[in-house]
Structures are given as structure tokens and as C-alpha cells.
């Protein structure tokens, strides 16, 4: 699945393939509050990525209809590698995005 946004800087407005705009907007606020700061730490002071940042990533994926109940692995990486199943996105929307072309930077 090719993402229509940069996972390191997601837009505040949900993308067209979003199935839950409210979850997207909440995830976006959380994501922007938990950015990488000095010395590899999150803005909250915890090691980066902190649990809130991971929760925001899960929220983005859930808002896109991805199955986020797959464990603690980096979900953004798994989504861009096409490993997660989409449960609520219509097949015609999935076909438009095709396989990923850019790799997400490791966190």
C-alpha cells in the first residue's frame, strides 16, 4: 500500500482513504506533541519513540482501516511493506494506492 502522506509528517486533515476522521485528527495531535527531541528523546522526555508516539502511529493506521492488533512491531514499517491487512478500506481505494515505493526511515 502506498501511503498518500509522509508518516513522519502526517497532514492534520485526514487523507481520502481515511475511514475514521476523528481518530485521524486525535492521532495527529498526539503525533505532533511527541516529536524527536534532543539526544534521541521524545519531547515528553521519554526515549523516542515513546508510548504516546507509538499510540499515535497505531491511531493513524486504525483510521486508515488497518488491522493494528498485530503486536508491538513497528506498524508504520509493516504497513509500508504491505504486511498489514486492511479491514475497512474498500478494495477500489486499496487498488489506487498500489505497492509501496519509498521506505520509511527506521525509528
Secondary structure, 3 states (H helix, E strand, C coil): CCCCCCCCCCCCCCCCCCCCHHHHHHHHHHHHHCCECHHHEECCCCECCCHHHHHHHHHHHHHCCECCCCCCCCHHHHHHCCCCCECCCCHHHHHHHCCCCCCCCCC
